[in-house]
Amino acid sequence: MKRLILSAVTASMLAASAFSGQAAPLVQPSAPQSNYTQVDWQKPGRHVEKRVVKKKVVVKRSHWRNGQKYSNWKRHQAVRDWNRYGLRRPGPGQEWIRVGNDYLLVSIVSGIIFGAIAAH
């Protein structure tokens, strides 16, 4: 008996929800009520994407090696403010010179390279 009553109540609830969902509205607005148009931001071409471009820094390895002799070292002016460029203090008989985009620590007498650092 209880099952029969429960199934009848369930069936009536389902029927009522089905009929109420099929009802059409009486008045439909034909145009938007405001002066503004509605924009769908999800559609492509409707919005502008902000792109951030980062420059790539390419660091080339120096072709200078420790112990290598640099014959044209005399034509380059010595770097006197070595601390400003983050270079270590040159030893006695040595000086920093800038060759292209590199700093070379060379011997004053022979031109032998003691160190090479790429410039920033």
Secondary structure, 3 states (H helix, E strand, C coil): CHHHHHHHHHHHHHHHHHHHHCCCCCCCCCCCCCCCCCCCCCCCCCCCCCCCCCCCCCCCCCCCCCCCECCCHHHCCECCCCCCCCCCCCCCCEEEEEECCEEEEEECCCCEEEEEEECC
